[in-house]
């Protein structure tokens, strides 16, 4: 028994691409979810703490990013004076 593959079997009709983003919730939905929160002060405290932690960590990363791995003075000391083999021809 031989199986023949037809082009129509592999390529079906064109389909619509999936949506690229989820629909945004309406403000009414957000208010309903907010009303379902039992401990609103704790939620606010945790939200502010999470935002502060992200902000602080980005500040630390930016500060560390500004530090050079090797100082310019150390590079200059190793580059000057040139080795004597380069001075003699």
Secondary structure as the mmCIF struct_conf table of DSSP 4:
data_model
#
loop_
_struct_conf.conf_type_id
_struct_conf.id
_struct_conf.beg_label_comp_id
_struct_conf.beg_label_asym_id
_struct_conf.beg_label_seq_id
_struct_conf.end_label_comp_id
_struct_conf.end_label_asym_id
_struct_conf.end_label_seq_id
HELX_RH_AL_P HELX_RH_AL_P1 UNK A 7 UNK A 10
BEND BEND1 UNK A 11 UNK A 11
HELX_LH_PP_P HELX_LH_PP_P1 UNK A 16 UNK A 19
BEND BEND2 UNK A 20 UNK A 21
HELX_LH_PP_P HELX_LH_PP_P2 UNK A 22 UNK A 26
HELX_RH_AL_P HELX_RH_AL_P2 UNK A 27 UNK A 36
BEND BEND3 UNK A 38 UNK A 38
HELX_RH_AL_P HELX_RH_AL_P3 UNK A 40 UNK A 65
TURN_TY1_P TURN_TY1_P1 UNK A 66 UNK A 66
BEND BEND4 UNK A 67 UNK A 67
BEND BEND5 UNK A 69 UNK A 70
HELX_RH_AL_P HELX_RH_AL_P4 UNK A 72 UNK A 79
BEND BEND6 UNK A 80 UNK A 81
HELX_LH_PP_P HELX_LH_PP_P3 UNK A 82 UNK A 83
HELX_RH_AL_P HELX_RH_AL_P5 UNK A 84 UNK A 87
#
